[in-house]
Amino acid sequence: VERSTIGPNVTLENGTRVVDSHLAHTVVGKDSKLSRVHLKHSMLGDRVLVEGLRGSATVGDDSEIVVG
């Protein structure tokens, strides 16, 4: 976790990296990469890549979301 705010109620599984982000009420699976995201009430699977997303999301394993 680098330059990010985590919580309340956030679970990050092993190997997940979070950079320049804010997470609240969110569960993130293992080996995922989040950058420049602001998420609440979200569930992200394993090995997910998410960049630039704001709001809430439910994302399955091995998915990629890149916003501008």
Secondary structure as UniProt FT lines:
FT   STRAND          5..6
FT   STRAND          10..12
FT   TURN            14..15
FT   STRAND          17..19
FT   STRAND          22..28
FT   TURN            30..31
FT   STRAND          33..35
FT   STRAND          38..44
FT   TURN            46..47
FT   STRAND          49..51
FT   STRAND          54..55
FT   STRAND          58..59
FT   TURN            61..62
FT   STRAND          64..66
//
